[in-house]
Amino acid sequence: MHVLARAPGKLVVLGEYVVLAGGPALVMAVDRHCVAELRSSDGDVCHMSTVADCSEERSFGSAEASDVAIVDSVMRRWPRDDVGVWRGRLDSSQLFVTGRKLGLGSSAAALVAWAGAWTAYTRSEDGSAATPSLAELVDLHRTIQAGAGSGLDVAASLHGGVLAYRLVSVDRPEAVSVALPNSVRFVGVSTPRAASTPDLLARFEAWRVAEPAAAAMRLDRMREVAELGVASASAADAAQFLAAVQRYGLELDALGAAIGVDIVTPEHAAIAEVAARAGVTYKVSGAGGGDLGLGFATDDEALEAFAAAVPAGCEVLRLAIDRAGLVIEERAA
């Protein structure tokens, strides 16, 4: 048997950080993918190839671990003793550039792709081993990341499209399909500074514990703006949507000042100035501290002018929404 699985990366439109406190987020899957491949193999050992910022090859016995965290976590969560010897490949290179991650949710896309491939490859004849659910995948992704993260990137990789995402409870993620207003276009901008999302999330959680009253007030404001953004997207109200994106970007900057980190880095601030001159709405996408930003506009010429004027060292990413999410193909060996 030969299985191919493909899962898209993500861009966070708004709702960063507040989604960890039960607020809504808007996230979209994009057309950069992680691809997982599994097939039966000859010989006495399994082979695992990983491609990301670099390439690695591993060989190991069928009862042994591969030493690839995502691969081994999936195999422990959905074990099969009779799977035999296999050859696997996990390629997330589309989510990296020149050895640096782009901030498109590479670990979530890799997990969703590998989990999809593994459960399809090891499915029993009666089909009882179905594709893992969103809740199962979010829980496993958190386990791999030592409990960190909301799971919105997992939702985008699994379901595709544009999603309104929230944590109804710690173990109950909810993703509802929505759409950006038809007239809104976007481009991504990659900055040369790579962010450390775990470090930023740790600072955020420490601040919430140290200053609960101030944190509650700020998160209430962020939640209000995020809810407005999700509602305006659902209502196809482009002007209100862009206003909410702009306001949420300012809230992220203020949050960074409160927790003592540059969520909006000097690079992002410089890009935002270029965007303002071009009539484009710009904000960081994701935890901040580097990585990606997003420029939105209803005027194609304004968006092109912005893209042409992005500061040197930053890269414009022409991305489209991936509406399929996880795709699994099964072929004869």
C-alpha positions in Angstrom: 0.0 0.0 0.0 1.1 3.5 -0.8 -0.4 6.6 1.0 0.2 10.3 0.3 -1.2 13.0 2.6 -1.0 16.7 2.1 -1.8 19.4 4.7 -1.6 23.2 4.3 0.1 25.8 6.4 -1.7 28.7 8.0 -1.9 32.5 8.4 -3.5 34.0 11.5 -5.7 36.9 10.5 -6.6 38.0 14.0 -7.2 36.7 17.5 -3.6 35.9 18.4 -3.1 35.4 22.2 -6.7 36.1 23.1 -7.6 32.7 21.6 -5.7 31.2 24.5 -8.1 32.9 26.9 -11.3 31.6 25.1 -11.6 34.4 22.6 -12.2 33.9 18.9 -9.5 33.8 16.2 -9.7 34.0 12.4 -7.2 31.7 10.6 -6.8 30.7 7.0 -5.1 27.8 5.4 -2.7 28.7 2.6 -1.3 27.0 -0.4 2.1 25.9 1.1 1.9 22.3 2.2 3.6 19.6 4.2 3.5 16.2 2.4 3.7 12.9 4.1 4.3 9.6 2.3 4.1 6.0 3.5 4.6 2.8 1.7 5.6 -0.8 2.4 9.3 -1.6 2.2 11.5 -4.6 1.6 14.2 -5.6 4.0 14.3 -5.8 7.8 14.2 -2.1 8.8 12.0 0.9 8.4 13.3 4.0 6.7 12.2 7.6 7.6 13.2 10.7 5.6 12.4 14.2 6.8 12.8 17.4 4.8 12.4 20.8 6.4 15.3 23.3 6.9 17.6 20.4 6.2 17.2 16.7 5.2 17.7 13.7 7.4 17.5 9.9 6.9 16.9 7.4 9.6 16.7 3.6 9.7 15.3 1.6 12.6 13.5 -1.7 13.5 9.8 -1.9 13.1 9.4 -2.1 16.9 11.7 0.8 17.5 11.2 4.6 17.6 12.2 6.7 14.6 13.5 9.6 16.8 11.3 12.0 14.9 9.0 13.5 17.5 5.9 14.0 15.4 6.2 10.5 13.8 6.8 8.7 17.1 4.0 10.7 18.9 1.5 9.7 16.2 2.5 6.0 16.2 2.2 5.9 20.0 -1.3 7.6 19.9 -2.6 5.2 17.1 -0.5 2.1 17.6 -0.5 -1.0 15.3 1.6 -4.0 16.1 1.2 -5.7 12.7 2.1 -2.8 10.4 5.4 -4.5 9.3 8.3 -2.7 7.6 7.7 0.6 5.9 9.3 3.6 4.3 8.2 7.1 5.2 8.8 10.6 4.1 7.7 13.9 5.7 8.5 17.0 3.6 7.6 20.4 5.0 10.2 22.3 3.0 7.5 24.5 1.4 7.1 26.1 4.8 10.7 27.1 5.1 13.0 29.4 3.2 16.8 29.4 3.1 16.9 27.3 6.3 14.4 29.5 8.2 10.8 28.7 9.0 8.3 31.1 7.5 5.8 31.1 10.4 3.2 29.2 8.5 2.6 26.5 11.1 5.0 23.9 9.9 4.8 21.7 13.0 1.0 21.6 12.9 0.9 20.9 9.1 3.5 18.1 9.6 1.5 16.5 12.4 -1.8 16.6 10.4 -0.2 15.2 7.3 1.6 12.4 9.1 -1.4 11.5 11.2 -3.5 11.4 8.1 -1.0 9.2 6.3 -0.4 6.9 9.2 -4.0 6.2 10.1 -4.8 5.6 6.5 -1.8 3.3 6.0 -2.6 1.3 9.2 -6.4 1.3 8.8 -7.9 -2.1 9.6 -9.9 -3.9 6.9 -13.2 -2.8 8.4 -12.1 0.8 8.2 -12.4 1.4 12.0 -9.3 3.6 12.2 -10.7 6.8 10.9 -8.8 10.1 10.3 -8.1 11.7 13.7 -10.5 14.4 14.9 -9.6 18.0 15.5 -9.8 17.5 19.2 -7.4 14.5 19.1 -4.9 16.3 16.9 -5.0 19.5 19.0 -4.4 17.5 22.1 -1.5 15.6 20.5 0.1 18.8 19.1 -0.1 20.4 22.6 1.6 17.3 24.1 4.4 17.5 21.6 4.8 21.2 22.4 4.8 20.7 26.2 1.2 22.0 26.6 1.6 25.2 24.6 -0.6 26.5 21.8 -4.3 27.0 21.0 -4.5 24.5 18.1 -5.8 27.0 15.5 -2.9 26.1 13.2 -4.0 22.4 13.5 -7.5 23.4 12.6 -6.4 25.2 9.5 -4.2 22.3 8.3 -7.0 19.8 8.9 -10.1 21.7 7.6 -8.6 24.3 5.2 -10.4 27.5 4.1 -11.0 30.4 6.5 -12.0 29.4 10.0 -13.4 31.1 13.0 -11.7 29.2 15.8 -12.1 29.2 19.6 -11.5 27.0 22.6 -14.9 26.3 24.1 -12.9 24.6 26.8 -9.4 23.4 27.1 -10.2 20.1 25.4 -12.9 21.3 23.1 -11.7 23.2 20.1 -14.4 24.6 17.7 -13.8 25.6 14.1 -16.5 27.1 11.9 -16.0 27.8 8.2 -16.3 31.5 7.3 -14.9 33.7 4.4 -13.1 36.9 4.0 -15.1 39.7 2.4 -15.0 39.1 -1.4 -13.3 42.4 -2.2 -10.4 41.9 0.3 -7.1 40.7 -1.1 -3.9 40.0 0.9 -0.2 39.3 0.7 2.2 37.9 3.3 5.5 39.5 4.2 8.3 37.4 5.6 10.8 39.2 7.8 14.4 38.1 8.3 13.9 37.6 12.0 12.7 34.1 13.1 10.3 34.2 16.0 10.4 31.8 19.0 6.7 31.2 19.6 7.2 29.0 22.7 9.2 31.8 24.4 6.5 34.4 23.5 3.7 32.3 24.8 5.6 31.6 28.0 6.0 35.4 28.6 2.3 35.9 27.9 1.2 33.2 30.4 3.6 34.5 33.0 2.2 38.0 32.6 -1.4 36.6 33.0 -0.4 35.0 36.3 1.6 38.0 37.6 -0.9 40.7 36.6 -4.4 39.0 36.5 -6.4 42.2 36.7 -4.5 44.1 34.0 -4.4 41.0 31.8 -8.2 40.5 32.1 -8.8 44.1 31.1 -6.5 44.0 28.1 -7.8 40.6 26.9 -11.3 41.8 27.2 -10.4 44.6 24.7 -8.7 42.2 22.4 -11.6 39.8 22.5 -14.0 42.6 21.6 -11.9 43.5 18.5 -11.5 39.9 17.5 -15.3 39.3 17.8 -15.9 42.3 15.6 -13.4 41.1 13.0 -15.0 37.6 12.8 -18.5 39.0 12.6 -17.6 41.5 9.9 -15.9 38.8 7.9 -19.0 36.6 8.2 -21.1 39.6 7.1 -18.8 40.3 4.2 -18.3 43.9 5.5 -14.9 44.8 4.1 -14.6 48.2 5.7 -15.5 46.9 9.1 -13.2 43.9 8.7 -10.2 46.0 7.7 -10.8 48.3 10.6 -10.9 45.4 13.0 -7.6 44.0 11.6 -6.0 47.5 12.0 -7.2 47.7 15.6 -6.1 44.2 16.5 -2.6 45.0 15.2 -2.5 48.0 17.6 -3.7 45.8 20.4 -0.9 43.3 19.7 1.7 46.1 19.9 0.2 47.2 23.2 0.2 43.6 24.5 3.9 43.3 23.6 4.7 46.5 25.7 2.7 45.0 28.6 4.5 41.7 28.6 7.9 43.2 27.8 8.6 41.8 24.3 8.5 43.1 20.8 5.5 41.3 19.3 5.6 44.1 16.7 9.3 44.1 15.9 11.1 47.1 14.3 11.0 45.3 11.0 7.2 44.9 11.2 6.8 48.6 12.3 8.8 49.7 9.2 6.6 47.5 7.0 3.5 49.0 8.6 4.7 52.5 7.7 5.1 51.4 4.1 1.6 49.9 4.2 0.0 53.0 5.6 1.5 55.2 2.8 0.1 52.7 0.2 -3.4 52.6 1.8 -2.9 49.0 3.0 -3.9 47.5 6.4 -1.0 45.6 7.9 -0.5 43.6 11.1 1.8 40.8 12.3 0.4 37.3 11.8 0.8 34.8 14.6 2.7 35.2 17.9 4.9 38.0 16.4 8.5 38.6 17.4 9.5 38.2 13.7 8.3 35.8 11.1 5.2 36.9 9.1 3.0 39.9 8.6 -0.1 40.3 6.5 -1.2 43.2 4.3 -4.9 43.6 3.4 -6.6 45.9 0.9 -9.6 46.2 -1.3 -7.6 48.1 -3.9 -5.4 45.8 -6.0 -3.2 48.7 -7.1 -2.6 49.8 -3.5 -1.6 46.2 -2.6 0.8 46.0 -5.5 2.3 49.4 -4.6 2.8 48.1 -1.0 4.4 44.8 -2.3 6.8 46.8 -4.4 7.9 49.0 -1.6 8.5 46.4 1.1 11.8 47.1 2.8 15.0 45.3 1.7 15.6 42.0 3.4 11.8 41.2 3.6 10.1 38.9 1.2 6.6 39.3 -0.2 4.8 35.9 -0.2 2.0 35.5 -2.8 -0.3 33.1 -1.0 -3.7 31.8 -1.8 -6.3 30.2 0.5 -6.2 26.4 0.5 -9.8 25.3 0.7 -9.2 21.6 0.9 -7.3 21.1 4.1 -6.0 17.6 4.7 -6.0 15.5 1.5 -5.2 11.8 1.6 -4.6 9.6 -1.5 -4.3 5.8 -1.3 -2.7 3.9 -4.1 -1.8 0.3 -4.8 1.8 -0.6 -3.7 
